[in-house]
Amino acid sequence: MSILDEIVKAYDIRGTVPDQLDGEVAHALGVAYARFVNADRVLIARDMRQSGEQLSHEFARGVMEQGLDVVDLGLGSTDMLYYAAGSLDAPGAMFTASHNPSQYNGIKLCLSGARPVGINSGLADIRDFAAGVLDGRRPRLAETAGKMSSFDVLPAFVQHVLGFVNIDAIRPMRIVADTANGMGGLVVPAVFEHLPMIELEVMYGELDGTFPNHPADPLQPANQRDLRGRVSTGGFDLGLAFDGDADRVFVVDELGVGMSGSTTTALLAAAVLRSNPGATILHNLICSRSVPETIAEHGGVAVRTKVGHSYIKQEMAATGAVFGGEHSAHYYFAENYRADSGLIASMLVIDEISRCAQNLSVLRKPFERYAASGEINTQVDDPNAVIEHVSEAFARRDQDRLDGLSVDCSSWWFNLRPSNTEPLLRLNLEASDRDECDSRVAEILALVTST
């Protein structure tokens, strides 16, 4: 499989490219993107990875060769790039590999207004055009090359984030944020300096794309260990764990206990519905059942989606949803150009703690109703064949194929999805209690490994 095929497959599901980019490919993608977008300029930002400056330069060169201007936003978070694309109404490219290890880099693309680019909305066309450029079928250069300029969008982005809460209503609290040497080290302090009632401590705030302290993937519990320990021993009210490009955040309560993305989605859904009665809210299909239950209990309309930002953004536009959440801790806001933002989610969690005047360990309890397996990956030779085998074993149960295989077994359910880039199956299972959850996980894994 070519690197461009890997880019398309990975981007359409995960929003990033878990593969090496090189300058030649970045240049070809710049040419292709310039030909694809209906705009006169492209915004470019990058994270702190060592290869980011060179890759973004080559991408920009390809864009300018086609006559489009480039606005260099410099170092930034992915949600900052989305904000710029929305507020400036221009397409954007973010050079990042998100939570992936330091040797990787990739690109996240969006259209004007921060609209997504997915496999069915142009990404395949960009891939094919870029492949032609790499094969020597280069389009004619523009008569007048585009120009490069720089723009500092961070101050406006900070004010945009702060606009989601009533600053005067936030009560004093102590917060520690683990930014994992990622872009949170830039954007988190920039927001919190405007919150004088908050005492903020930043862990691993130095921008360092080698990730010297721990991987920038807070979905893995091991990467939250330092934060949880610091919260509990330091007497903090809240912990925030950001990923490498700072568009995701995981929350830790004052006891040092982490919250799942599902719990945070449910908590935020209840908060959003308080100010948007009857609104539509999206959740992806591996979120806990507590999410749609919470949405219904608070008078909202729950809509279940595939996993992945391009799907959720498109569904938000189609349904008019005001908020969407994923179990992986991506949180989407209609008033943020339907884009996800870890910082905005953090502000709303702080706002809820302040409004309720309760510790987060108490506030979270109504939204945690079931026992979950977490995502369990199993390497298999033929993922699709295994899915069919499992489907046959549960032929009498309610099933759907919205994204992989989902099976509803009344007191428990599971979803089995193939990885988009590796020969892996991803199992997520939820049950009424821990014992049933563990026994059902063993049952499904036995089927998966027996094929």
C-alpha positions as CSV (number, residue, x, y, z in Angstrom):
1,M,0.0,0.0,0.0
2,S,1.4,3.4,-0.9
3,I,1.9,6.2,1.6
4,L,-0.9,8.2,0.0
5,D,-3.3,5.3,0.5
6,E,-2.2,5.2,4.1
7,I,-2.8,8.9,4.4
8,V,-6.3,8.6,3.0
9,K,-7.3,5.6,5.1
10,A,-5.9,6.9,8.3
11,Y,-7.1,10.5,7.9
12,D,-10.7,9.5,7.1
13,I,-11.0,7.6,10.5
14,R,-8.5,9.2,12.8
15,G,-7.9,12.6,11.4
16,T,-4.1,12.1,11.3
17,V,-1.6,10.1,9.4
18,P,0.2,7.4,11.4
19,D,3.0,7.1,8.8
20,Q,6.1,9.0,7.8
21,L,5.7,12.0,5.5
22,D,8.6,13.3,3.6
23,G,9.2,16.6,1.8
24,E,8.4,15.3,-1.7
25,V,5.0,13.9,-0.5
26,A,4.2,17.1,1.4
27,H,5.0,19.2,-1.6
28,A,2.7,17.0,-3.8
29,L,-0.1,17.2,-1.3
30,G,0.3,21.0,-1.3
31,V,0.0,21.1,-5.0
32,A,-3.0,18.8,-4.9
33,Y,-4.7,20.7,-2.1
34,A,-4.3,24.0,-3.9
35,R,-6.0,22.6,-6.9
36,F,-8.8,21.1,-4.9
37,V,-9.8,24.0,-2.6
38,N,-11.9,26.9,-4.0
39,A,-10.0,29.6,-2.2
40,D,-7.2,32.2,-2.8
41,R,-5.3,31.3,0.4
42,V,-4.5,28.4,2.7
43,L,-3.7,28.5,6.4
44,I,-0.9,26.3,7.7
45,A,0.0,25.5,11.3
46,R,2.3,22.8,12.9
47,D,3.0,21.1,16.2
48,M,6.3,20.8,17.9
49,R,7.6,17.7,16.1
50,Q,11.0,18.1,14.7
51,S,10.0,17.4,11.1
52,G,7.1,19.8,11.1
53,E,8.9,23.0,10.0
54,Q,10.4,21.3,6.9
55,L,7.1,19.5,5.9
56,S,5.0,22.5,6.3
57,H,7.5,24.5,4.2
58,E,7.3,21.9,1.4
59,F,3.5,21.9,1.5
60,A,3.4,25.7,1.4
61,R,5.8,25.7,-1.6
62,G,3.4,23.4,-3.5
63,V,0.4,25.6,-2.6
64,M,2.2,28.8,-3.7
65,E,3.3,27.3,-7.0
66,Q,-0.4,27.1,-7.9
67,G,-0.9,30.8,-7.2
68,L,-2.5,30.6,-3.8
69,D,-1.2,32.6,-0.9
70,V,-0.1,30.9,2.3
71,V,-0.8,32.3,5.8
72,D,1.7,30.8,8.3
73,L,0.1,30.5,11.7
74,G,3.3,28.9,13.1
75,L,3.2,26.6,16.1
76,G,-0.3,25.9,17.3
77,S,-2.8,23.3,18.4
78,T,-5.2,21.6,16.0
79,D,-8.2,23.3,17.5
80,M,-6.5,26.6,17.0
81,L,-6.1,25.8,13.3
82,Y,-9.8,24.8,13.1
83,Y,-10.7,28.1,14.8
84,A,-8.6,30.0,12.2
85,A,-10.2,28.2,9.3
86,G,-13.6,29.0,10.7
87,S,-13.1,32.6,11.7
88,L,-11.0,33.5,8.6
89,D,-13.1,31.4,6.3
90,A,-10.1,29.7,4.7
91,P,-9.0,26.2,4.2
92,G,-6.3,24.9,6.5
93,A,-3.6,22.3,7.0
94,M,-2.3,21.2,10.4
95,F,1.0,19.3,10.4
96,T,0.8,16.9,13.3
97,A,0.7,13.2,14.2
98,S,-1.5,13.9,17.2
99,H,-0.9,11.2,19.9
100,N,1.5,9.1,17.8
101,P,5.2,8.6,18.7
102,S,7.8,11.2,17.8
103,Q,9.1,9.6,14.6
104,Y,5.7,10.1,13.0
105,N,4.2,13.1,11.3
106,G,1.1,13.8,9.3
107,I,-1.4,16.3,8.2
108,K,-5.0,17.2,9.1
109,L,-6.9,19.1,6.4
110,C,-10.0,21.2,6.6
111,L,-11.9,23.4,4.1
112,S,-13.1,26.9,4.6
113,G,-15.2,27.3,7.6
114,A,-13.4,24.4,9.2
115,R,-15.5,21.9,7.2
116,P,-14.0,18.4,7.1
117,V,-12.3,16.7,4.3
118,G,-13.2,13.0,4.3
119,I,-12.9,10.1,1.9
120,N,-16.2,11.0,0.3
121,S,-15.7,14.7,0.3
122,G,-12.4,15.1,-1.6
123,L,-9.7,13.2,0.2
124,A,-9.5,10.5,-2.5
125,D,-9.3,13.2,-5.2
126,I,-6.5,14.9,-3.4
127,R,-4.7,11.5,-3.0
128,D,-5.1,10.7,-6.7
129,F,-3.9,14.2,-7.8
130,A,-0.9,14.0,-5.5
131,A,0.0,10.6,-6.8
132,G,0.1,12.0,-10.3
133,V,2.4,14.8,-9.1
134,L,4.7,12.2,-7.6
135,D,4.7,10.3,-10.8
136,G,5.8,13.3,-12.8
137,R,2.4,14.6,-14.0
138,R,2.9,18.0,-12.6
139,P,0.4,20.7,-13.4
140,R,1.4,24.0,-15.0
141,L,2.8,26.5,-12.5
142,A,0.7,29.6,-11.9
143,E,1.8,32.7,-13.8
144,T,2.1,34.5,-10.5
145,A,3.2,32.5,-7.5
146,G,1.4,33.0,-4.2
147,K,2.9,34.9,-1.3
148,M,3.7,33.9,2.2
149,S,2.6,35.9,5.2
150,S,2.4,35.2,9.0
151,F,-0.5,35.7,11.4
152,D,-0.7,35.3,15.1
153,V,-4.2,33.9,15.7
154,L,-3.5,32.8,19.3
155,P,-5.0,35.9,21.0
156,A,-8.2,35.6,19.1
157,F,-8.4,31.9,19.7
158,V,-8.0,32.4,23.4
159,Q,-10.9,34.9,23.6
160,H,-13.0,32.5,21.5
161,V,-12.4,29.7,24.0
162,L,-13.1,32.0,27.0
163,G,-16.4,33.0,25.4
164,F,-17.9,29.6,26.1
165,V,-18.1,30.3,29.9
166,N,-19.0,33.1,32.3
167,I,-15.6,33.9,33.7
168,D,-17.1,35.8,36.6
169,A,-19.0,32.7,37.8
170,I,-16.0,30.4,37.9
171,R,-15.1,29.7,41.5
172,P,-11.5,29.5,42.8
173,M,-9.9,26.1,42.3
174,R,-6.5,24.5,41.8
175,I,-5.9,22.7,38.5
176,V,-3.0,20.8,37.1
177,A,-2.6,20.1,33.4
178,D,-0.4,17.5,31.9
179,T,0.4,18.7,28.3
180,A,2.9,15.9,27.6
181,N,5.4,18.2,26.0
182,G,2.8,18.8,23.3
183,M,1.0,21.9,22.0
184,G,-1.0,22.2,25.2
185,G,2.1,23.8,26.6
186,L,1.5,26.8,24.4
187,V,-2.3,27.2,24.4
188,V,-3.3,26.0,27.9
189,P,-1.4,28.7,29.8
190,A,-2.5,31.3,27.3
191,V,-6.2,30.6,28.2
192,F,-5.7,30.2,31.9
193,E,-3.8,33.4,32.4
194,H,-7.2,35.1,31.9
195,L,-8.8,33.1,34.8
196,P,-7.3,34.8,37.9
197,M,-9.4,32.6,40.2
198,I,-7.7,29.5,38.9
199,E,-4.3,28.4,40.2
200,L,-2.8,26.4,37.3
201,E,0.2,24.1,37.4
202,V,1.5,22.7,34.1
203,M,3.3,19.4,33.9
204,Y,5.6,18.8,31.0
205,G,4.8,22.1,29.4
206,E,8.0,22.4,27.4
207,L,7.4,21.9,23.7
208,D,9.4,18.9,22.8
209,G,8.4,16.6,19.9
210,T,10.6,13.8,21.3
211,F,8.2,13.4,24.2
212,P,10.9,12.8,26.9
213,N,8.5,12.2,29.8
214,H,5.7,10.0,28.4
215,P,3.8,9.5,25.1
216,A,1.2,12.2,24.3
217,D,-1.6,9.7,24.2
218,P,-3.9,10.2,27.3
219,L,-6.3,7.5,26.1
220,Q,-3.8,5.0,27.5
221,P,-4.2,4.9,31.3
222,A,-0.4,4.6,31.8
223,N,0.1,8.0,30.3
224,Q,-2.2,9.5,32.9
225,R,-0.3,8.0,35.8
226,D,1.8,11.1,36.5
227,L,-1.1,13.4,36.4
228,R,-3.3,11.3,38.6
229,G,-0.6,11.0,41.2
230,R,0.1,14.8,41.1
231,V,-3.7,15.6,41.5
232,S,-4.1,13.3,44.5
233,T,-0.9,14.2,46.3
234,G,-1.0,17.9,45.5
235,G,-4.5,18.6,46.6
236,F,-5.8,19.8,43.3
237,D,-9.5,20.1,42.3
238,L,-9.1,18.9,38.7
239,G,-6.6,17.3,36.4
240,L,-6.5,17.8,32.6
241,A,-4.5,15.5,30.3
242,F,-4.0,16.8,26.7
243,D,-2.8,14.8,23.7
244,G,0.1,16.0,21.4
245,D,-1.9,18.4,19.3
246,A,-4.2,19.4,22.2
247,D,-7.5,18.8,20.5
248,R,-8.4,16.1,23.0
249,V,-8.6,16.2,26.8
250,F,-9.1,13.6,29.5
251,V,-10.3,14.7,32.9
252,V,-9.1,13.5,36.3
253,D,-11.2,14.2,39.5
254,E,-9.8,15.5,42.8
255,L,-9.2,12.0,44.0
256,G,-6.9,11.3,41.1
257,V,-9.4,9.1,39.3
258,G,-9.6,9.5,35.6
259,M,-12.9,9.9,33.7
260,S,-13.7,8.2,30.4
261,G,-14.6,10.2,27.4
262,S,-18.1,8.8,27.6
263,T,-18.6,10.2,31.2
264,T,-17.3,13.6,30.1
265,T,-19.6,13.5,27.0
266,A,-22.6,12.8,29.2
267,L,-21.7,15.5,31.7
268,L,-21.2,18.1,28.9
269,A,-24.4,16.9,27.2
270,A,-26.4,17.7,30.3
271,A,-24.7,21.1,30.6
272,V,-25.3,22.0,26.9
273,L,-28.9,20.9,27.1
274,R,-29.5,23.3,30.0
275,S,-28.9,26.2,27.7
276,N,-30.2,24.5,24.5
277,P,-33.4,22.7,25.4
278,G,-34.5,20.0,23.1
279,A,-31.3,20.2,21.1
280,T,-29.7,17.3,19.1
281,I,-26.5,15.8,20.4
282,L,-24.3,13.3,18.7
283,H,-22.3,10.4,20.3
284,N,-20.3,7.8,18.5
285,L,-21.3,4.2,18.7
286,I,-18.7,3.1,21.2
287,C,-19.8,5.6,23.8
288,S,-21.5,4.2,27.0
289,R,-25.2,3.7,27.0
290,S,-25.2,6.4,29.7
291,V,-24.7,9.0,27.1
292,P,-27.9,8.6,25.1
293,E,-29.7,7.9,28.3
294,T,-28.5,11.2,29.8
295,I,-29.4,13.1,26.6
296,A,-32.9,11.7,26.7
297,E,-33.3,12.4,30.4
298,H,-32.4,16.1,29.8
299,G,-34.8,16.5,26.9
300,G,-32.4,16.2,24.1
301,V,-32.3,14.1,20.9
302,A,-29.5,11.6,20.8
303,V,-28.0,10.6,17.4
304,R,-25.5,7.8,17.1
305,T,-22.6,8.1,14.7
306,K,-19.6,6.3,13.3
307,V,-16.3,6.8,15.0
308,G,-14.2,9.7,13.5
309,H,-14.2,13.4,13.2
310,S,-15.1,13.7,9.5
311,Y,-18.3,11.7,10.1
312,I,-19.3,13.6,13.2
313,K,-18.8,17.0,11.6
314,Q,-20.8,16.1,8.6
315,E,-23.6,14.7,10.8
316,M,-23.6,17.8,12.9
317,A,-24.2,19.9,9.8
318,A,-26.9,17.5,8.6
319,T,-28.8,17.3,11.9
320,G,-28.1,20.8,13.4
321,A,-26.6,19.2,16.5
322,V,-25.2,21.6,19.0
323,F,-22.7,19.2,20.6
324,G,-21.0,15.8,19.9
325,G,-18.7,13.6,21.9
326,E,-16.5,10.6,21.3
327,H,-15.3,8.0,23.8
328,S,-11.8,8.9,22.7
329,A,-12.3,12.4,24.2
330,H,-13.0,14.4,21.1
331,Y,-15.7,17.0,21.9
332,Y,-17.4,19.0,19.1
333,F,-19.3,22.3,19.4
334,A,-21.6,23.9,16.9
335,E,-20.4,27.3,18.0
336,N,-16.8,26.2,17.3
337,Y,-17.5,25.7,13.6
338,R,-18.6,22.1,14.5
339,A,-14.9,21.3,15.3
340,D,-13.5,19.6,18.4
341,S,-11.6,21.4,21.1
342,G,-10.0,20.0,24.3
343,L,-9.7,23.6,25.7
344,I,-13.4,24.4,25.2
345,A,-14.4,21.1,26.8
346,S,-12.1,21.9,29.7
347,M,-13.7,25.3,30.2
348,L,-17.2,23.7,30.3
349,V,-16.1,21.1,32.9
350,I,-14.7,23.9,35.1
351,D,-17.9,25.8,34.6
352,E,-20.0,22.8,35.7
353,I,-17.9,22.2,38.8
354,S,-18.3,25.9,39.7
355,R,-22.1,25.9,39.0
356,C,-22.8,22.8,41.1
357,A,-20.4,23.7,43.9
358,Q,-19.5,20.0,44.1
359,N,-16.3,18.0,43.8
360,L,-16.0,16.3,40.4
361,S,-15.9,12.9,42.1
362,V,-19.5,13.6,43.2
363,L,-20.6,15.4,40.0
364,R,-19.6,12.4,37.8
365,K,-21.5,9.7,39.6
366,P,-24.9,10.0,37.9
367,F,-23.2,9.5,34.5
368,E,-21.3,6.3,35.4
369,R,-23.9,3.5,35.3
370,Y,-22.2,0.5,33.7
371,A,-18.9,-1.4,33.5
372,A,-16.8,-1.0,30.4
373,S,-14.0,-3.0,28.9
374,G,-12.1,-0.2,27.4
375,E,-10.7,-0.7,23.9
376,I,-9.1,-4.1,23.5
377,N,-7.0,-4.7,20.3
378,T,-6.4,-8.2,18.9
379,Q,-4.2,-9.0,15.9
380,V,-5.9,-11.2,13.4
381,D,-5.1,-12.3,9.9
382,D,-8.5,-11.5,8.3
383,P,-10.5,-8.9,10.4
384,N,-13.5,-9.1,8.1
385,A,-13.7,-12.9,8.3
386,V,-13.5,-12.7,12.1
387,I,-16.3,-10.2,12.2
388,E,-18.5,-12.4,10.1
389,H,-17.7,-15.4,12.4
390,V,-18.7,-13.4,15.5
391,S,-21.8,-12.1,13.8
392,E,-23.0,-15.6,13.0
393,A,-22.5,-16.6,16.7
394,F,-24.9,-13.8,17.7
395,A,-27.3,-14.2,14.8
396,R,-30.4,-14.0,17.1
397,R,-29.3,-10.7,18.7
398,D,-30.0,-7.2,17.3
399,Q,-27.0,-6.2,15.1
400,D,-26.0,-3.3,12.9
401,R,-23.1,-2.4,10.7
402,L,-22.9,1.3,11.1
403,D,-19.2,1.0,11.9
404,G,-17.9,-2.6,12.1
405,L,-20.3,-4.9,14.0
406,S,-22.4,-3.8,16.9
407,V,-24.5,-6.3,18.9
408,D,-27.1,-5.5,21.5
409,C,-27.5,-8.3,24.0
410,S,-29.9,-6.5,26.4
411,S,-27.9,-6.3,29.6
412,W,-24.7,-5.9,27.6
413,W,-23.5,-4.8,24.2
414,F,-20.3,-4.8,22.2
415,N,-18.8,-3.3,19.1
416,L,-16.1,-4.9,17.0
417,R,-14.3,-2.7,14.4
418,P,-11.3,-3.3,12.2
419,S,-8.4,-1.0,12.5
420,N,-8.0,1.2,9.4
421,T,-4.3,0.7,9.1
422,E,-3.3,-2.5,10.9
423,P,-4.6,-6.2,11.0
424,L,-6.3,-5.5,14.3
425,L,-9.8,-5.8,15.6
426,R,-10.9,-3.3,18.3
427,L,-13.4,-4.6,20.8
428,N,-15.4,-2.3,23.1
429,L,-17.9,-3.9,25.4
430,E,-20.2,-2.6,28.2
431,A,-22.3,-4.5,30.7
432,S,-24.4,-4.0,33.8
433,D,-21.6,-4.8,36.2
434,R,-17.9,-5.7,36.3
435,D,-18.3,-9.4,36.6
436,E,-20.6,-9.7,33.6
437,C,-18.3,-7.3,31.6
438,D,-15.2,-9.5,32.3
439,S,-17.0,-12.7,31.4
440,R,-18.5,-11.3,28.2
441,V,-15.1,-10.0,27.1
442,A,-13.6,-13.4,27.6
443,E,-16.5,-14.9,25.5
444,I,-16.0,-12.5,22.6
445,L,-12.2,-12.8,22.6
446,A,-12.5,-16.6,22.5
447,L,-14.6,-16.2,19.3
448,V,-12.2,-13.7,17.8
449,T,-9.1,-15.9,18.4
450,S,-10.8,-19.2,17.3
451,T,-11.3,-18.1,13.7
